[in-house]
Amino acid sequence: MNLTTRYTLMLILSAVTGGLSSFLPPELIPRGMILGVFLTLGLIILNHISAARYARGEPPHLGAAMLCGAVSGAVAGFVIILSYGVGGLETGDQVFPQKWFNPVATMVAATSAGFLFHTAYVQRFARKNRWARSCFTLLGMILAGYLQSAIRFTTAGIFYPPNPPDVWVSFILGPWFTGVFFAILWYLTVTALDPADGMVKQGQAAKAPAAPVPEKS
């Protein structure tokens, strides 16, 4: 499978899984789709600017991953604001009647999502064992998803004060059905198609010294 096909599938599936993670309420499905697509675009850009490191058998630089994540998340936030409007969206939710579409809250939530998810995702290069790497990265993505949701709920609460006592349920359980769910689906989608791991292994193989040729007796 060539790079163009891989990246196209990554973008399409990121939109699908992003929408699935935001189906409650259905009005928020486009938000998840937008975020998923732009975070994947950030990952594609990271692969492009890290090509020289991959050729040397080195993983992407953590700072570059953080920057690509934050920028792609910020762009996603801007597109979400344009899509839903500055005034927000009335969903009938009992805790947050308006689903945190204040421009500042939206930008903070989307930017933090990109920063945290990309930071957690590139940690998969920190382990050599395949299963240890998968488990370590998945746990990091779960933590990133929970932190991102906590940031989003907290920022939203500043602009749209929640209705007690349901707020505690949303802050404790809400992240598992929003940020964590999104993080897991996005991770499983991109890790299945992202060519970065194969590129790094190819670079390492190219650097490895050639096996000595046995002398003829």
C-alpha positions in Angstrom: 0.0 0.0 0.0 1.6 3.3 -1.1 1.7 6.4 1.1 -1.1 8.2 -0.7 -3.5 5.3 -0.2 -2.5 5.0 3.5 -2.9 8.7 4.2 -6.2 8.8 2.4 -7.6 5.9 4.4 -6.2 7.5 7.6 -8.1 10.7 6.9 -11.4 8.9 6.0 -11.3 6.6 8.9 -10.4 9.4 11.3 -13.5 11.2 10.2 -15.6 8.2 10.7 -14.2 7.3 14.2 -14.2 10.9 15.2 -17.9 11.1 14.4 -18.6 7.9 16.3 -17.0 9.3 19.4 -19.2 12.3 19.4 -22.7 10.8 18.7 -24.2 12.0 22.0 -25.9 14.2 21.1 -25.9 13.7 17.3 -25.5 17.4 16.7 -21.9 17.1 17.8 -20.9 14.4 15.3 -19.3 17.0 12.9 -17.1 18.3 15.7 -15.5 14.9 16.3 -15.1 14.4 12.6 -13.3 17.7 12.1 -11.0 17.1 15.1 -10.2 13.6 13.9 -9.3 14.7 10.4 -7.1 17.6 11.4 -5.2 15.6 14.1 -4.5 13.1 11.4 -3.3 15.8 9.1 -1.0 17.0 11.8 0.4 13.4 12.0 0.9 13.3 8.2 2.8 16.6 8.4 4.9 15.3 11.2 5.9 12.3 9.1 6.8 14.6 6.3 9.1 16.9 8.3 10.6 13.8 10.1 11.5 12.0 6.9 15.2 12.7 7.4 15.1 11.3 11.0 13.2 8.2 9.8 15.9 7.6 7.1 18.4 7.5 10.0 16.3 5.1 11.9 15.3 7.7 14.5 11.8 8.4 15.8 10.2 11.9 15.3 11.3 14.6 17.7 9.0 15.0 20.6 9.0 18.8 20.2 7.9 18.5 16.6 5.1 16.2 17.6 3.9 18.6 20.2 4.0 21.5 17.8 2.2 19.6 15.0 -0.4 18.5 17.5 -1.0 21.9 19.0 -1.2 23.6 15.6 -3.5 21.0 14.0 -5.7 21.1 17.1 -5.9 24.9 16.9 -6.8 24.8 13.2 -9.5 22.2 14.0 -10.9 24.5 16.7 -11.1 27.4 14.3 -12.9 25.2 11.7 -15.3 24.0 14.5 -16.1 27.6 15.4 -16.8 28.4 11.8 -19.0 25.3 11.4 -21.2 25.9 14.5 -21.0 29.7 14.8 -19.8 31.8 17.7 -23.1 31.7 19.5 -22.9 28.0 20.2 -25.3 25.1 19.8 -28.4 24.5 21.9 -28.5 20.7 22.5 -30.9 20.4 25.4 -28.2 19.0 27.6 -29.1 19.1 31.3 -25.6 19.9 32.5 -24.3 22.2 29.8 -27.3 23.6 27.8 -24.8 25.0 25.3 -22.1 22.6 24.4 -19.0 24.7 25.1 -18.9 26.5 21.8 -17.6 29.7 23.2 -14.7 30.5 20.9 -12.1 30.6 23.6 -13.3 27.3 25.2 -13.4 25.6 21.8 -9.8 26.7 20.9 -8.5 25.6 24.3 -10.2 22.2 24.0 -9.1 21.5 20.4 -5.5 22.8 20.9 -5.1 20.8 24.1 -6.4 17.7 22.3 -3.9 18.0 19.6 -1.0 18.6 22.0 -1.9 15.8 24.4 -2.8 13.2 21.8 0.2 13.7 19.6 2.5 13.7 22.6 1.1 10.4 23.8 1.0 8.9 20.3 4.7 9.3 19.6 5.6 7.5 22.8 5.0 4.3 20.9 8.6 4.7 19.7 9.9 4.5 23.2 9.4 0.7 23.5 11.0 -2.0 21.3 8.7 -4.8 22.3 5.5 -4.7 20.2 3.0 -5.5 22.9 4.7 -3.4 25.6 4.7 -0.5 23.1 1.0 -0.9 22.2 -0.1 -1.1 25.9 2.2 1.8 27.0 0.9 4.0 24.2 -2.7 3.1 24.7 -2.5 3.9 28.4 -0.9 7.2 27.5 -3.7 7.9 25.0 -6.4 7.1 27.7 -4.7 9.5 30.1 -4.4 12.2 27.4 -8.1 11.8 26.6 -9.1 12.1 30.2 -6.9 15.2 30.7 -8.2 16.8 27.5 -11.8 16.3 28.6 -11.1 17.7 32.0 -9.6 20.8 30.4 -12.6 21.1 28.1 -15.2 20.7 30.9 -13.3 23.1 33.1 -13.0 25.8 30.4 -16.6 25.3 29.3 -17.7 25.7 32.9 -16.2 29.2 33.0 -18.4 30.4 30.1 -21.4 28.2 30.7 -21.8 27.5 34.4 -23.1 24.0 34.7 -26.2 23.0 36.7 -25.4 21.2 39.9 -25.4 18.4 41.1 -25.1 16.8 37.6 -21.8 18.5 37.1 -19.9 16.0 39.2 -21.2 13.1 37.2 -20.1 14.9 34.0 -16.6 15.6 35.3 -16.0 12.1 36.5 -17.9 10.0 33.9 -18.1 12.4 31.0 -14.4 12.1 29.9 -14.8 8.3 29.4 -17.5 8.9 26.9 -15.9 11.8 25.1 -12.1 12.4 25.2 -11.1 8.9 26.2 -13.4 7.3 23.7 -12.2 9.6 21.0 -8.5 9.0 21.9 -8.8 5.2 21.8 -10.6 5.2 18.4 -8.2 7.7 16.9 -5.2 5.8 18.2 -6.5 2.4 16.8 -7.3 4.1 13.5 -4.0 5.8 12.8 -1.7 3.2 14.3 -3.0 0.6 11.9 -2.1 2.7 8.9 0.6 5.1 9.9 3.8 4.2 8.0 6.1 5.9 10.4 7.0 2.8 12.3 8.0 1.0 9.1 10.0 3.9 7.9 12.0 4.0 11.2 12.7 0.3 11.0 13.9 0.6 7.4 16.2 3.4 8.4 17.6 1.2 11.3 18.1 -1.7 8.9 20.0 0.5 6.5 22.3 1.7 9.3 23.0 -1.8 10.6 26.4 -3.1 9.7 26.4 -5.7 7.0 27.1 -9.3 8.2 30.7 -10.3 7.5 31.2 -12.6 4.5 32.7 -15.9 5.6 36.2 -16.5 4.2 36.5 -19.3 1.7 38.7 -22.1 2.9 
